[in-house]
Amino acid sequence: MKVDFCPKVSIIVPAYNVERYIKYCIASILKQSYKNIEIIVVDDGSPDETPAIIDRMASMDERIIPIHQQNVGVSAARNAGIKASTGEYLVFVDGDDYIAPDFVEYMLGLVEKTGGELCLSLNCFTVANEQQVRNDSIEILDPIKATALLLSPRIIVGSWNKIYKKSILEKNKLEFRTNLFYGEGLRFYSSFSQLCTKVGIGRRKVYYYRRDN
């Protein structure tokens, strides 16, 4: 999906003990067809080789911005990434997942076609050799209908596979709750959707969510 505007997109990757996956994750981001990106990788005090891998990859590509902090949890790691970001739009990729080469391009295409401050795909890859959806369809939802959808079992819980307009976060001082053990992503994106005027929905699979990790 080609886009006619070129905002900077900040890709925020929280990483903890993902030495088996983080290189592949970052490599998939570096291969994006859309080039105006920054990659903020937040190591949340990993005791394994995750920090070394991040730093090694950052030394080879200036778009990678490594952040190292004591272990305080994934929500705090994402918040640190948001604080460091300089993009107009934000996306989140978990350190043990990866994305298709057209992930950012597709998400920005949804923004352009729908005018949504939040856009997402209803689908993602979850198993090996899974087929792409045959026909993508795009729709626009108001905040009430979008929030109901996001709270439904149709959506896999997670802040990933979505794109967020950063100014909405800044205006409303929205961040991830650091006192939640589970569901912090659900609270974040359902709160965000209620602050939007439009939410764009697509169906193409551009995110690879690992279930076997």
C-alpha positions in Angstrom: 0.0 0.0 0.0 1.8 3.1 -1.2 1.5 6.3 0.8 1.7 9.9 -0.4 2.9 11.5 2.8 6.1 10.9 4.7 5.8 11.4 8.5 8.5 10.0 10.7 7.5 6.8 12.5 9.1 5.7 15.8 9.2 2.0 16.2 9.5 1.1 19.9 10.8 -2.4 20.9 10.8 -3.4 24.5 13.3 -6.3 25.1 13.9 -8.6 28.0 15.7 -11.9 27.8 15.1 -12.3 24.1 18.6 -13.2 22.9 17.1 -15.9 20.7 14.8 -13.5 18.9 15.9 -9.9 19.1 18.4 -9.9 16.2 15.7 -11.3 13.8 13.2 -8.7 15.2 15.4 -5.7 14.6 16.5 -7.1 11.2 12.9 -7.2 10.1 12.5 -3.6 11.1 15.6 -2.6 9.2 14.1 -4.1 6.0 11.0 -1.9 6.0 10.0 -0.6 2.6 9.1 2.7 4.3 12.4 4.4 5.3 11.6 7.4 7.4 11.8 5.5 10.7 13.7 5.4 14.0 14.1 2.2 16.0 14.1 2.6 19.7 15.1 -0.6 21.4 14.7 -0.6 25.2 16.6 -3.3 27.0 14.8 -3.7 30.3 17.8 -5.0 32.3 18.2 -8.3 30.5 20.8 -10.6 32.2 21.3 -12.6 29.0 23.0 -11.5 25.7 20.1 -9.2 24.7 22.0 -5.9 25.5 25.1 -6.9 23.6 23.1 -7.9 20.5 21.2 -4.6 20.6 24.4 -2.5 20.9 26.1 -4.5 18.2 23.3 -3.9 15.8 23.0 -0.2 16.8 26.7 0.2 15.9 25.9 -0.8 12.3 22.8 1.4 11.7 22.3 4.9 13.0 18.5 4.5 13.0 18.7 2.1 16.0 18.6 4.0 19.3 19.5 1.7 22.2 18.2 2.4 25.7 19.4 0.3 28.7 17.6 0.5 32.0 17.2 -1.5 35.2 14.5 -4.2 35.1 11.3 -2.3 35.8 8.8 -4.1 33.5 7.5 -3.9 29.9 5.2 -1.0 30.5 8.0 1.2 31.9 10.2 0.1 28.9 7.5 1.2 26.4 7.1 4.5 28.3 10.8 5.1 28.0 10.6 4.5 24.3 7.7 6.9 24.0 9.7 9.6 25.9 12.7 9.1 23.6 10.7 9.1 20.4 10.8 11.9 17.9 8.3 10.6 15.3 4.8 11.8 14.5 3.5 8.3 14.7 4.4 5.4 17.0 4.3 1.6 16.6 5.3 -1.1 19.0 7.0 -4.4 18.2 7.7 -6.9 20.9 11.3 -8.1 21.0 10.4 -11.7 20.4 8.1 -10.9 17.4 8.9 -9.6 13.9 7.2 -7.7 11.1 6.7 -7.9 7.4 8.7 -5.6 5.1 5.6 -3.5 4.4 4.3 -3.3 8.0 4.9 0.5 8.4 3.9 1.3 4.9 0.6 -0.6 5.4 -0.1 1.1 8.7 0.5 4.5 7.3 -1.7 3.6 4.3 -4.5 2.9 6.7 -3.9 6.3 8.3 -4.0 8.0 4.9 -7.1 6.3 3.7 -9.1 6.6 6.9 -7.8 9.7 8.7 -7.6 7.6 11.8 -5.5 8.7 14.7 -5.3 5.0 15.6 -5.2 2.3 12.9 -4.8 -1.4 13.2 -5.1 -4.7 11.4 -7.6 -7.3 12.7 -5.2 -10.1 11.7 -1.6 -11.2 12.1 0.5 -14.3 11.4 0.5 -16.7 14.4 1.6 -20.0 13.0 4.1 -21.3 10.4 3.0 -21.4 6.7 -0.1 -19.3 7.4 -1.8 -17.8 4.4 -2.2 -14.1 3.7 -5.8 -12.8 3.7 -7.1 -12.9 0.2 -9.1 -9.7 0.2 -8.2 -6.7 2.4 -11.1 -4.5 3.4 -10.7 -1.2 5.1 -13.3 0.6 7.3 -13.6 3.6 9.6 -15.1 3.2 13.1 -16.1 5.9 15.5 -14.5 5.8 19.0 -17.4 3.9 20.6 -17.6 1.1 18.0 -13.8 0.9 17.9 -13.4 0.6 21.6 -16.1 -2.1 21.7 -14.1 -4.0 19.0 -10.8 -3.6 20.8 -12.4 -5.0 24.0 -13.8 -8.0 22.2 -12.2 -11.5 21.8 -11.7 -10.6 18.1 -8.5 -8.7 19.0 -5.4 -10.5 20.4 -4.4 -8.5 23.4 -1.3 -6.4 22.7 -0.2 -2.9 21.9 1.5 -4.2 18.7 -0.1 -4.4 15.2 -1.3 -0.9 15.5 -0.1 2.7 14.7 -0.8 5.6 17.1 -0.7 9.3 16.4 1.8 10.6 19.1 0.1 14.0 19.6 -2.9 12.2 21.1 -0.6 10.7 23.8 1.1 14.0 24.5 -2.2 16.0 24.7 -3.8 13.6 27.1 -0.7 12.5 29.0 -1.5 8.9 28.2 1.1 6.2 29.0 1.3 2.5 29.9 0.3 1.7 33.5 3.3 0.3 35.3 1.3 -1.3 38.1 -0.5 -3.8 35.8 0.9 -7.3 35.6 -1.4 -8.2 32.6 -3.6 -6.3 30.2 -1.5 -3.1 30.2 -1.7 -3.1 26.4 -5.4 -3.5 26.4 -5.9 -0.6 28.8 -3.5 1.6 26.7 -5.1 1.1 23.3 -8.7 1.0 24.5 -8.0 4.3 26.3 -6.4 5.7 23.2 -9.3 4.7 21.0 -11.7 6.7 23.1 -9.6 9.9 22.5 -9.7 9.5 18.7 -12.2 11.0 16.2 -11.7 8.0 13.8 -10.1 4.6 14.0 -9.0 2.9 10.8 -9.4 -0.9 10.5 -7.6 -3.2 8.0 -7.3 -6.9 7.6 -3.9 -7.6 5.9 -1.4 -9.7 7.9 1.8 -7.7 8.4 2.8 -8.7 12.0 4.3 -12.0 13.1 3.3 -12.9 16.6 5.2 -15.7 18.1 3.1 -18.1 20.3 5.9 -20.6 20.8 8.3 -18.5 22.8 
